[in-house]
Each structure stands twice: as structure tokens, then as C-alpha cells.
Amino acid sequence: MEQVNNVLDILEKLQDIETGWMDIDKNIYKNIDKGFKKKYVLSNPEETLNNKVGTSFDLVEVERTYFKNLGLKFNTYFMIYYESKRIYTHTFVVYEENEKFYWFESSWANDKGVHEYMSLYDLLKDIRLKFIKYNNIKFMDNDYLCVYKYKKPKFHIGLKEFYKHCESGENVLI
């Protein structure tokens, strides 16, 4: 992976990556619905950069590598909402600098960039509101929305294994 010098360099490295995913046979798809639940596997950062496709799950792993190389204090988060017929998810990076919190977003087109907050609570509250809007959730029961701080997963795991990994992380209340 190419070296980055700052957080804005990371955004630039990820700007050409489209929404899509890779399966266990390394086939690339740009339609998230067809076969995604059964065939998706978490790409490693090099695969995401080379294939130029990824989900927020894949992008966060690229970001994890870059943030680690920059030496910034950061965490990765998994937001999930369990509705009766669907599950909505998103992953993202939060880093701290100069006693402020920053949401780094490279997946959601309307929110790409770096967003500054005075507290982690304010940051997570704002992402929750954007999550509701992005997924067009009409009536959300907050009891079914969970946020987990999670550690680096194994690569090439399936969707269920990825969810299980994230859900075994620290439950964060907002």
C-alpha cells in the first residue's frame, strides 16, 4: 500500500473506490443485493484498493491500515439496526486529535469527508441520525439499534462471521 502523510491523503486514496464487493472466488460485484448475504467475503486492504470496489466493511479495513501507519489514536465502529425484515449496517472510523473527535467517512457519498465533534457522544448521535436518513428508516425503535467498537477482523470471512465478530466487540451506548 502506498504511504499517506495525513488524513486527507486517505480520502484521496479512496475516492475512486465504488460500492461493490468480492466473493470467496474473487469475483467482483457492483450490485449489493444479488447474492451478497451468501457470497460476500471481507476483502483485505490491497484487494479493495486493487479491485476498486468495497463496502463500508472493506473500506474501514483500508482506513485501519492507513490510520495505524499515521500513528493516530482511532477506533472502528459497527452500527447495526435489526428491523423485522431487514438488517441495516454501517462501519466507520473515529479518531481523536487535539481533544476532539473526528468521524472519517469514505462510504456514504453525501457524507464523505472528515467531521469534527467535541465529544464521542455527539459524534455517534449525529451518525445515528444520518444512518436513519441514509437507510430511509421511517420509525426506528432505538432498542434495536446497536453500536459496537470492534477490533481488526480476519480477512475473507463471510457476512455472518463479520457480524458476529463486530457484535463481540464493546457495546457502545448512545
Secondary structure as a PSIPRED ss2 file (coil, helix, strand):
# PSIPRED VFORMAT (PSIPRED V4.0)

   1 M C   1.000  0.000  0.000
   2 E C   1.000  0.000  0.000
   3 Q C   1.000  0.000  0.000
   4 V C   1.000  0.000  0.000
   5 N C   1.000  0.000  0.000
   6 N C   1.000  0.000  0.000
   7 V H   0.000  1.000  0.000
   8 L H   0.000  1.000  0.000
   9 D H   0.000  1.000  0.000
  10 I H   0.000  1.000  0.000
  11 L H   0.000  1.000  0.000
  12 E H   0.000  1.000  0.000
  13 K H   0.000  1.000  0.000
  14 L H   0.000  1.000  0.000
  15 Q C   1.000  0.000  0.000
  16 D C   1.000  0.000  0.000
  17 I C   1.000  0.000  0.000
  18 E E   0.000  0.000  1.000
  19 T E   0.000  0.000  1.000
  20 G C   1.000  0.000  0.000
  21 W E   0.000  0.000  1.000
  22 M E   0.000  0.000  1.000
  23 D E   0.000  0.000  1.000
  24 I C   1.000  0.000  0.000
  25 D C   1.000  0.000  0.000
  26 K C   1.000  0.000  0.000
  27 N C   1.000  0.000  0.000
  28 I E   0.000  0.000  1.000
  29 Y E   0.000  0.000  1.000
  30 K C   1.000  0.000  0.000
  31 N C   1.000  0.000  0.000
  32 I C   1.000  0.000  0.000
  33 D C   1.000  0.000  0.000
  34 K C   1.000  0.000  0.000
  35 G C   1.000  0.000  0.000
  36 F H   0.000  1.000  0.000
  37 K H   0.000  1.000  0.000
  38 K H   0.000  1.000  0.000
  39 K H   0.000  1.000  0.000
  40 Y E   0.000  0.000  1.000
  41 V E   0.000  0.000  1.000
  42 L C   1.000  0.000  0.000
  43 S C   1.000  0.000  0.000
  44 N C   1.000  0.000  0.000
  45 P H   0.000  1.000  0.000
  46 E H   0.000  1.000  0.000
  47 E H   0.000  1.000  0.000
  48 T H   0.000  1.000  0.000
  49 L H   0.000  1.000  0.000
  50 N H   0.000  1.000  0.000
  51 N H   0.000  1.000  0.000
  52 K C   1.000  0.000  0.000
  53 V E   0.000  0.000  1.000
  54 G E   0.000  0.000  1.000
  55 T C   1.000  0.000  0.000
  56 S H   0.000  1.000  0.000
  57 F H   0.000  1.000  0.000
  58 D H   0.000  1.000  0.000
  59 L H   0.000  1.000  0.000
  60 V H   0.000  1.000  0.000
  61 E H   0.000  1.000  0.000
  62 V H   0.000  1.000  0.000
  63 E H   0.000  1.000  0.000
  64 R H   0.000  1.000  0.000
  65 T H   0.000  1.000  0.000
  66 Y H   0.000  1.000  0.000
  67 F H   0.000  1.000  0.000
  68 K H   0.000  1.000  0.000
  69 N H   0.000  1.000  0.000
  70 L H   0.000  1.000  0.000
  71 G C   1.000  0.000  0.000
  72 L C   1.000  0.000  0.000
  73 K E   0.000  0.000  1.000
  74 F E   0.000  0.000  1.000
  75 N E   0.000  0.000  1.000
  76 T E   0.000  0.000  1.000
  77 Y E   0.000  0.000  1.000
  78 F E   0.000  0.000  1.000
  79 M E   0.000  0.000  1.000
  80 I E   0.000  0.000  1.000
  81 Y E   0.000  0.000  1.000
  82 Y E   0.000  0.000  1.000
  83 E C   1.000  0.000  0.000
  84 S C   1.000  0.000  0.000
  85 K C   1.000  0.000  0.000
  86 R C   1.000  0.000  0.000
  87 I E   0.000  0.000  1.000
  88 Y E   0.000  0.000  1.000
  89 T E   0.000  0.000  1.000
  90 H E   0.000  0.000  1.000
  91 T E   0.000  0.000  1.000
  92 F E   0.000  0.000  1.000
  93 V E   0.000  0.000  1.000
  94 V E   0.000  0.000  1.000
  95 Y E   0.000  0.000  1.000
  96 E E   0.000  0.000  1.000
  97 E E   0.000  0.000  1.000
  98 N C   1.000  0.000  0.000
  99 E C   1.000  0.000  0.000
 100 K E   0.000  0.000  1.000
 101 F E   0.000  0.000  1.000
 102 Y E   0.000  0.000  1.000
 103 W E   0.000  0.000  1.000
 104 F E   0.000  0.000  1.000
 105 E E   0.000  0.000  1.000
 106 S C   1.000  0.000  0.000
 107 S C   1.000  0.000  0.000
 108 W C   1.000  0.000  0.000
 109 A H   0.000  1.000  0.000
 110 N H   0.000  1.000  0.000
 111 D H   0.000  1.000  0.000
 112 K C   1.000  0.000  0.000
 113 G E   0.000  0.000  1.000
 114 V E   0.000  0.000  1.000
 115 H E   0.000  0.000  1.000
 116 E E   0.000  0.000  1.000
 117 Y E   0.000  0.000  1.000
 118 M C   1.000  0.000  0.000
 119 S C   1.000  0.000  0.000
 120 L H   0.000  1.000  0.000
 121 Y H   0.000  1.000  0.000
 122 D H   0.000  1.000  0.000
 123 L H   0.000  1.000  0.000
 124 L H   0.000  1.000  0.000
 125 K H   0.000  1.000  0.000
 126 D H   0.000  1.000  0.000
 127 I H   0.000  1.000  0.000
 128 R H   0.000  1.000  0.000
 129 L H   0.000  1.000  0.000
 130 K H   0.000  1.000  0.000
 131 F H   0.000  1.000  0.000
 132 I H   0.000  1.000  0.000
 133 K H   0.000  1.000  0.000
 134 Y H   0.000  1.000  0.000
 135 N C   1.000  0.000  0.000
 136 N C   1.000  0.000  0.000
 137 I C   1.000  0.000  0.000
 138 K C   1.000  0.000  0.000
 139 F C   1.000  0.000  0.000
 140 M C   1.000  0.000  0.000
 141 D C   1.000  0.000  0.000
 142 N H   0.000  1.000  0.000
 143 D H   0.000  1.000  0.000
 144 Y H   0.000  1.000  0.000
 145 L E   0.000  0.000  1.000
 146 C E   0.000  0.000  1.000
 147 V E   0.000  0.000  1.000
 148 Y E   0.000  0.000  1.000
 149 K E   0.000  0.000  1.000
 150 Y E   0.000  0.000  1.000
 151 K C   1.000  0.000  0.000
 152 K C   1.000  0.000  0.000
 153 P C   1.000  0.000  0.000
 154 K C   1.000  0.000  0.000
 155 F C   1.000  0.000  0.000
 156 H C   1.000  0.000  0.000
 157 I C   1.000  0.000  0.000
 158 G E   0.000  0.000  1.000
 159 L H   0.000  1.000  0.000
 160 K H   0.000  1.000  0.000
 161 E H   0.000  1.000  0.000
 162 F H   0.000  1.000  0.000
 163 Y H   0.000  1.000  0.000
 164 K H   0.000  1.000  0.000
 165 H H   0.000  1.000  0.000
 166 C H   0.000  1.000  0.000
 167 E H   0.000  1.000  0.000
 168 S C   1.000  0.000  0.000
 169 G C   1.000  0.000  0.000
 170 E E   0.000  0.000  1.000
 171 N E   0.000  0.000  1.000
 172 V E   0.000  0.000  1.000
 173 L C   1.000  0.000  0.000
 174 I C   1.000  0.000  0.000
